[in-house]
Amino acid sequence: MTFVEQRTRQVEPRPTLAEQLWVVVPAHQEAARIRDTLDALAAQTDRDFTLLVVDNASTDQTASVAREFARRAPFPVHVVAESEKGVGCAVDTGFRYAIARGATLLARTDADCLPHPGWTAAARAALGGGAGMVCGRIVARRDEHGPGGRAAFRAMVVLAAFFGRVRPAHRRRHGYLAPYRMHAGNNMAITARLYADVGGMPRRPSPTDRLFLNRVRGRTAAIVHERTMVVGNSTRRLRAYGIVGTARWYLDKGPGSRGEDPR
């Protein structure tokens, strides 16, 4: 794990809270998109959290955009660099960085996503209500596709959820304490204690989100799906791969000959 802290910005001092929420946003080559994500976080109804942007081996201005946002953000912002490329690496570095600085609740979205205004409030309420891990609901961003594209995205989500439930390797006879739930890494929350107990996010191999969910399922049954915890998901993979190619991605077939994942 290699990270370099680039900037820490604090707003007015706040009283110490029993539950400190940190939001972690891994970002690779997202200078053109991360502003919208940061603005969506600034528009949350619950802004009592610390934001951490993990710049994951970007060669563009991703970190600079995050640092500029820090100057006007309504909450504390940290920006760190993770030189080992990979979303699992970035998330694990970010979560461990936050825990080391007092985080007790952790939430994650991605740098091309738009959390709805009640996202952090829903995450906090679910974790405070006894959940160890919360899986939110993902919908297609309305600014990227028309009704047809959004319908195709919904179909991909349904397919991925169905595949996860019926996949033999995910069945509870393998020792899992909870049924498989649709888990999008760009819309999840977890307690810091549970994150540490399961050994954190796998840094390799991809898809790390599914591996992480199964780590949690092997540890606890306190996993909930919270429909009010909503994130607008980018559909650029759908545009780049098409419906069949996107289905292959969600079925663990990878991008094939298309090169780097376009997220």
C-alpha positions as CSV (number, residue, x, y, z in Angstrom):
1,M,0.0,0.0,0.0
2,T,1.6,3.3,-1.1
3,F,-0.1,6.6,-0.7
4,V,1.2,10.2,-0.5
5,E,-1.0,12.8,1.1
6,Q,-1.2,15.9,-1.2
7,R,-3.5,18.2,0.7
8,T,-5.6,18.4,3.8
9,R,-8.2,21.1,4.2
10,Q,-10.3,21.7,7.3
11,V,-13.4,23.8,7.6
12,E,-14.5,25.2,11.0
13,P,-13.7,22.8,13.9
14,R,-16.5,20.5,14.7
15,P,-17.3,18.8,18.0
16,T,-16.1,15.2,18.3
17,L,-18.9,12.8,17.3
18,A,-19.3,9.2,18.4
19,E,-19.6,8.1,14.8
20,Q,-17.3,9.8,12.3
21,L,-18.4,9.3,8.6
22,W,-15.8,9.5,5.8
23,V,-16.7,9.3,2.1
24,V,-14.0,7.8,-0.1
25,V,-13.9,8.5,-3.8
26,P,-11.3,6.6,-5.8
27,A,-10.4,8.4,-9.1
28,H,-8.3,7.5,-12.1
29,Q,-8.1,10.0,-15.0
30,E,-11.3,11.7,-13.9
31,A,-10.5,15.4,-14.3
32,A,-13.3,15.9,-16.8
33,R,-16.0,14.2,-14.6
34,I,-15.1,14.4,-10.9
35,R,-16.4,18.0,-10.5
36,D,-20.0,16.8,-10.9
37,T,-19.4,14.1,-8.3
38,L,-17.9,16.6,-5.9
39,D,-20.8,19.0,-6.4
40,A,-23.3,16.2,-5.8
41,L,-21.5,15.5,-2.5
42,A,-21.6,19.2,-1.6
43,A,-25.4,19.0,-2.1
44,Q,-26.0,16.3,0.4
45,T,-28.7,16.9,3.1
46,D,-26.2,15.4,5.6
47,R,-22.9,17.0,5.1
48,D,-21.4,16.0,8.5
49,F,-18.7,13.9,6.9
50,T,-15.1,14.1,5.7
51,L,-14.4,13.5,2.1
52,L,-11.3,11.6,0.9
53,V,-10.4,11.6,-2.8
54,V,-7.8,8.9,-3.7
55,D,-6.0,9.9,-6.9
56,N,-5.2,6.5,-8.4
57,A,-2.1,6.9,-10.7
58,S,-3.8,9.6,-12.8
59,T,-1.7,11.6,-15.3
60,D,-4.4,14.2,-15.9
61,Q,-5.6,17.0,-13.5
62,T,-7.8,14.8,-11.3
63,A,-5.9,15.7,-8.1
64,S,-5.8,19.4,-9.0
65,V,-9.6,19.5,-9.5
66,A,-10.1,17.8,-6.1
67,R,-7.7,20.3,-4.4
68,E,-9.5,23.3,-6.0
69,F,-12.8,21.9,-4.7
70,A,-11.3,21.6,-1.2
71,R,-11.1,25.4,-1.0
72,R,-14.8,25.8,-1.3
73,A,-16.2,22.5,0.1
74,P,-18.6,22.6,3.0
75,F,-16.8,19.8,4.8
76,P,-13.2,18.7,5.4
77,V,-11.4,17.3,2.2
78,H,-8.3,15.2,2.0
79,V,-6.6,14.2,-1.2
80,V,-4.1,11.4,-1.3
81,A,-2.2,9.7,-4.1
82,E,-2.2,5.9,-4.6
83,S,0.5,4.9,-7.2
84,E,-0.5,1.3,-7.5
85,K,-3.2,1.3,-10.2
86,G,-6.4,-0.6,-9.6
87,V,-9.7,0.3,-8.0
88,G,-9.2,-2.2,-5.2
89,C,-5.9,-0.6,-4.3
90,A,-7.4,2.8,-4.3
91,V,-10.4,1.9,-2.1
92,D,-8.3,-0.1,0.4
93,T,-5.8,2.7,0.7
94,G,-8.6,5.2,1.2
95,F,-10.5,3.3,3.8
96,R,-7.4,2.5,5.8
97,Y,-6.3,6.1,5.6
98,A,-9.7,7.2,6.9
99,I,-9.8,4.6,9.7
100,A,-6.4,5.7,10.9
101,R,-7.8,9.2,11.3
102,G,-10.8,8.3,13.3
103,A,-13.4,7.1,10.8
104,T,-16.0,4.7,12.3
105,L,-18.4,4.7,9.3
106,L,-17.2,4.5,5.7
107,A,-19.1,5.2,2.4
108,R,-17.8,4.9,-1.1
109,T,-18.8,6.2,-4.5
110,D,-16.9,6.7,-7.8
111,A,-15.6,9.8,-9.5
112,D,-18.1,9.4,-12.4
113,C,-21.2,8.9,-10.3
114,L,-23.8,11.3,-8.8
115,P,-25.0,10.5,-5.3
116,H,-28.6,11.7,-4.8
117,P,-29.0,14.3,-2.1
118,G,-30.1,11.9,0.6
119,W,-27.2,9.4,0.0
120,T,-25.0,10.1,3.0
121,A,-28.1,10.4,5.3
122,A,-29.4,7.0,4.2
123,A,-26.0,5.4,4.7
124,R,-25.6,6.8,8.2
125,A,-29.2,5.8,9.1
126,A,-28.7,2.2,7.9
127,L,-25.4,1.8,9.7
128,G,-26.7,3.4,12.8
129,G,-29.7,1.1,12.7
130,G,-27.5,-2.0,13.1
131,A,-26.3,-2.8,9.6
132,G,-22.6,-3.7,9.2
133,M,-22.7,-3.2,5.5
134,V,-25.1,-1.3,3.3
135,C,-25.6,-1.9,-0.5
136,G,-27.4,1.0,-2.2
137,R,-29.4,1.3,-5.3
138,I,-27.8,2.4,-8.6
139,V,-29.7,4.1,-11.5
140,A,-28.4,5.5,-14.8
141,R,-27.3,9.1,-14.8
142,R,-29.9,11.1,-16.7
143,D,-27.4,13.3,-18.4
144,E,-25.7,10.5,-20.3
145,H,-28.5,8.6,-22.0
146,G,-32.1,8.9,-23.0
147,P,-34.9,6.5,-21.9
148,G,-33.6,3.7,-24.1
149,G,-30.1,3.8,-22.6
150,R,-31.4,4.0,-19.1
151,A,-33.7,1.0,-19.7
152,A,-30.7,-1.0,-21.0
153,F,-28.8,-0.1,-17.9
154,R,-31.6,-1.2,-15.7
155,A,-31.6,-4.5,-17.6
156,M,-27.9,-4.9,-16.9
157,V,-28.4,-4.3,-13.2
158,V,-31.1,-6.9,-13.1
159,L,-29.0,-9.4,-15.0
160,A,-26.0,-8.8,-12.7
161,A,-28.2,-9.2,-9.6
162,F,-29.7,-12.4,-10.9
163,F,-26.4,-13.9,-11.9
164,G,-25.0,-13.1,-8.5
165,R,-27.9,-14.9,-6.8
166,V,-27.8,-18.1,-8.9
167,R,-24.0,-18.4,-9.2
168,P,-23.0,-21.7,-7.5
169,A,-19.9,-20.1,-5.9
170,H,-22.1,-17.6,-4.1
171,R,-24.5,-20.1,-2.5
172,R,-24.8,-20.2,1.3
173,R,-23.7,-23.8,1.5
174,H,-20.1,-22.4,1.1
175,G,-20.4,-20.9,4.6
176,Y,-21.9,-17.5,3.8
177,L,-24.0,-16.1,6.6
178,A,-26.2,-13.9,4.4
179,P,-27.8,-14.3,0.9
180,Y,-26.1,-12.7,-2.0
181,R,-27.2,-9.1,-2.6
182,M,-26.6,-6.8,-5.6
183,H,-23.5,-4.9,-4.6
184,A,-22.2,-2.0,-6.6
185,G,-18.9,-0.7,-5.3
186,N,-19.8,2.8,-6.3
187,N,-22.7,2.8,-3.8
188,M,-21.8,1.1,-0.5
189,A,-21.2,1.8,3.1
190,I,-19.6,-0.2,5.9
191,T,-18.5,0.2,9.5
192,A,-14.8,0.6,10.1
193,R,-14.8,-2.3,12.5
194,L,-16.3,-4.7,10.0
195,Y,-14.0,-3.5,7.3
196,A,-11.0,-4.3,9.5
197,D,-12.5,-7.6,10.7
198,V,-12.7,-9.0,7.1
199,G,-9.2,-7.9,6.2
200,G,-10.3,-5.0,4.0
201,M,-10.9,-4.7,0.2
202,P,-8.9,-7.2,-1.9
203,R,-6.3,-5.2,-3.9
204,R,-6.2,-7.9,-6.6
205,P,-7.6,-9.5,-8.6
206,S,-10.6,-7.7,-10.3
207,P,-13.5,-7.8,-9.7
208,T,-12.6,-6.8,-6.2
209,D,-16.1,-5.6,-5.3
210,R,-17.6,-9.1,-5.5
211,L,-14.7,-10.6,-3.7
212,F,-15.2,-8.1,-0.9
213,L,-18.9,-8.7,-0.6
214,N,-18.2,-12.4,-0.1
215,R,-15.6,-11.6,2.5
216,V,-18.3,-9.7,4.4
217,R,-20.9,-12.4,3.8
218,G,-18.6,-14.9,5.4
219,R,-18.3,-12.8,8.5
220,T,-21.8,-11.4,9.2
221,A,-25.5,-11.5,8.2
222,A,-25.9,-7.8,8.9
223,I,-25.9,-6.8,5.3
224,V,-28.8,-4.7,4.0
225,H,-30.0,-3.3,0.7
226,E,-31.1,0.3,1.2
227,R,-33.2,1.6,-1.7
228,T,-33.2,5.2,-0.5
229,M,-29.4,5.2,-0.8
230,V,-29.2,6.1,-4.5
231,V,-26.4,6.8,-6.8
232,G,-26.6,7.9,-10.5
233,N,-24.2,5.6,-12.3
234,S,-22.3,6.5,-15.4
235,T,-23.3,4.5,-18.5
236,R,-20.2,5.1,-20.5
237,R,-19.2,1.4,-20.3
238,L,-22.5,0.7,-21.9
239,R,-21.8,3.1,-24.7
240,A,-18.2,1.8,-25.1
241,Y,-19.0,-2.0,-24.9
242,G,-22.6,-2.2,-26.0
243,I,-25.2,-4.4,-24.3
244,V,-23.5,-7.7,-25.0
245,G,-20.0,-6.4,-24.1
246,T,-21.3,-4.9,-20.9
247,A,-23.1,-8.2,-20.0
248,R,-19.8,-9.9,-20.5
249,W,-18.1,-7.5,-18.1
250,Y,-20.6,-8.1,-15.4
251,L,-20.3,-11.9,-15.9
252,D,-16.6,-11.7,-15.2
253,K,-15.5,-11.9,-18.9
254,G,-13.6,-8.6,-18.7
255,P,-13.3,-6.0,-21.5
256,G,-12.0,-8.5,-24.1
257,S,-10.0,-6.7,-26.8
258,R,-11.4,-3.3,-25.9
259,G,-8.5,-2.4,-23.6
260,E,-8.8,-0.5,-20.4
261,D,-12.1,-0.3,-18.7
262,P,-13.6,3.1,-19.8
263,R,-15.0,4.0,-16.3
